[in-house]
Amino acid sequence: MKAHKEKLEKIKDAIKNSKSLSEEEKSNSLKHIEEWRLEDKAEGLFYEELANISDKLKPILKELGLI
């Protein structure tokens, strides 16, 4: 569980620092992360759904080695 939380924090930081995402995309993505964290979604499903929010998130997740 700790490793999953650390991965979520890395994703959140990467989203917040992204220059390719708009403020709206950042906000939506972070909102979804919190919702999914509370629902405790499986990691694989979580990353796929996050990548579907915006094509711009795929490179971020790839850079973090998550997809």
ChimeraX attribute file (.defattr): number of C-alpha atoms within 10 A of each C-alpha:
attribute: neighborCount
match mode: 1-to-1
recipient: residues
	/A:1	7
	/A:2	7
	/A:3	8
	/A:4	13
	/A:5	11
	/A:6	11
	/A:7	15
	/A:8	18
	/A:9	13
	/A:10	14
	/A:11	22
	/A:12	17
	/A:13	12
	/A:14	17
	/A:15	23
	/A:16	17
	/A:17	11
	/A:18	15
	/A:19	10
	/A:20	12
	/A:21	17
	/A:22	13
	/A:23	13
	/A:24	9
	/A:25	17
	/A:26	20
	/A:27	14
	/A:28	13
	/A:29	22
	/A:30	19
	/A:31	12
	/A:32	16
	/A:33	21
	/A:34	13
	/A:35	12
	/A:36	17
	/A:37	16
	/A:38	9
	/A:39	9
	/A:40	12
	/A:41	13
	/A:42	11
	/A:43	15
	/A:44	11
	/A:45	11
	/A:46	16
	/A:47	19
	/A:48	14
	/A:49	14
	/A:50	20
	/A:51	19
	/A:52	12
	/A:53	14
	/A:54	14
	/A:55	11
	/A:56	17
	/A:57	23
	/A:58	18
	/A:59	13
	/A:60	18
	/A:61	19
	/A:62	11
	/A:63	11
	/A:64	13
	/A:65	8
	/A:66	15
	/A:67	13
